[in-house]
Amino acid sequence: MSGWLAGLISFVPLVSKPLPESFRAYGFPPLGSLEDTARILAFVFALAATYFAFFSRGSAARSTRKRVTYGFGVALVSLMLYMGLFQCFVRTVEIPSEKTTVQVSVSVGFERTEFAKANFGGDSDLDLLRHRGFNDEEIQRLWTLRSLVISRLGLYFSYLILLLSLVTAFSWGVVYEMQETQGSGREKTVTGNEENEK
């Protein structure tokens, strides 16, 4: 079971892309023009995390079990960090159309450009996006490049830590199950040998 979960979580950055826009941002943060590259890198890192978990396993099942606990602890902390950054820097705008309402999610910065201050002084982030559009070129006109880079790196790394800690924890879970199975197999062998000696 742990192996299946580790595998499924590894694919989340890739499988979340074709999802409807209203769900896509929850599977992977919107990062503008670098999003596709960031998705592939996240998937590669997730695969590497399974190898890391296998080669860094402890010799005893007890130490592996502790690593599983630590992995989930790191995942919980990074989830809270990611949720906080998501709340601060991701904006979802609803666009009404003839048949339905379409949602578009983008990441923004924390400091506006002089152009944005001069032309849209008191407007909210959502108003700015409705006025100017959602492509990365327009977003960079509204928020400074430095603030965009910092906010997007924060989103990406908190997401990456969450993803990798979950994959590693579940991979260590697989190792733990294998160690437990091998340990019980050895106990049966030792018990059988003792009975034969008697």
N, C-alpha and C positions, 0 to 999 in steps of 0.2 A: 504493500500500500504506500509506504513512504517513497519508494522509487517512482511510482506513478505520479505522486504529488510533486516530487522534485522535477520530473520531466515536464509536467503540465505548466508549472510555474516558470520554467526556463523559456517556454514558448510564448508567454504572455506578451512580451514586447512586440513579437511578430504578429500574433493572431489578433491583437487589439486594433491593428491598423484598419482592416476592412469593416470593423464594427460601425454601427450608426454613430454620427457625430456626438450625440448626447451621451454615449457610453465610452467613446474612444479615449477621451481625456482621462478617464479613471484608470484605464489600462496602461497608459503611458502619457507623461506630461507633454503638452504642446511646446515644442522648442523651435518653432519657426523653420527656417530653411535647412537647419542641421538635423531635423527630426529623423529622417530616414537613416542617416549614418549612425545616429545615436541609438536607434532601435537595433540595428545589426550588431553594434558593439556591445549593447546590453545582453543580447542573446549569446554572443561569443563569450563574454565574461561569465554568464550563467553556466555555460558548458564547462568552462575552466573551473568553476567553483565545485563541480561534482568531482573532478580530478583532485582538486585541493583537499576536499573532504576525505577522499579515499586514501591519499598518501599522507595525510596528517592525522590519521586515526590513532587512538591510543592502543596500547597493547592489551589493556584490560577493558572489559565491557563497561565497568563502572566509570572510567575516565571518558569513554565515548558518550556515555549517557549524560555526563556533565556538559560536554561540548554541545549536545543537542539542546540542553536547557539554556546555555549561554547564547546559542544561535537564535533561539526564539526571543530571548531577552533583547538582543541587539535589534531584531526585527520589530519588536514592539516600540522601542525608542525611536527607530528610524521612521516607523509608520506615523508616529505623532509629529515628528519633525516635518515629514513630507506633507501631512495634512495641513500643518500650519503654513508652510510655504505655498502650498496649493491655494489656500484661502487668500493669501496676500497677493499672489502674482498671476493667478489664472482667472481670466474673465470669460464668461460664457454669455454670448449675445444671442437673443432669439430674433430670427428674421421671419416675419410672416410672409407666406407665399399663398398662391391661389388654393392649393389643396391642403397644405399643412404648415406648421411652424418648424423651421429649420434652426438648429442650434449650432453655433460656431464657437469653439473654445480656442483662445490664444493666450500666450504668456506675455506679460507686460513688465516694465521696469518699475523702479521706485522713485525715479527722478525724471521730470519732464524736460523736454528741450525748450529753448527760448522761443522757438516757433509755436510750440503747444501753449506755452504760458501767455504769449502775446495774443493768440487767436482764440484759445479756448480756456481762458483763465479759470473760470469757476465751474467748468463742466466736469462731470464724473468720468471715470475711465470708460465706462460703457458708452457715454455720449460721444467721447472722442472716437471710439471705434466705429460707432454708427455714422459719424460725420465723414471719417477718412477711409474706412474700410479695414479689412483684416489681413491683408498681405504683409509680409515682413518688411517690405520697403516703407510702407506707410507707418508701421509700428515704430521703425527706427527714426522716423521724422518726429514722432510724438514723445518718445522716451530716449534718454541718452544711451549711447552704446554701452558705456560702463555699467549703468544700472541694469540694462538688459542682460549683459553677459553674467553679471553676478547673480541675478535672479534665476536665470536659466541654468547656470551651473549648480546653484543650490537645489533647484528642483531635480535636476538630473542625478546629482550625487546622492541625495537623500533617497530617491527612487532606486538607484543602483544598490545602495547599501541594504535597503529593504529587500529587494529581489535576491541579492546574493546571500544574505543571511538566511532567508527562507530556504533557498536551494541547498545551501550548505547544511542547514539543520536537518532537512529531510534526507539528505544524502548520508549524513552521520547516523540518521535513524536506520537507514538500510544497513550500514556497517554494524550498528549495534545489534540489529536482528540477526545478522550473520554470525556475530560473535556469540550471541546467546545460543543459537542453534549448534554451533561448533562446541560450545561449552557443555551443553546437555548431551551431545553425542559422545564427548570424551567421558562424561560421568557414567553413561550407560556402558561404555567399553570397559572402564575401570571396574564397575560393579559386576559386569559379566565375567571378567577375568578373576575377580576375587571369589565368585561363586564356583568357577571351574577349579580353582586351587583347593577349595574346601572339598 
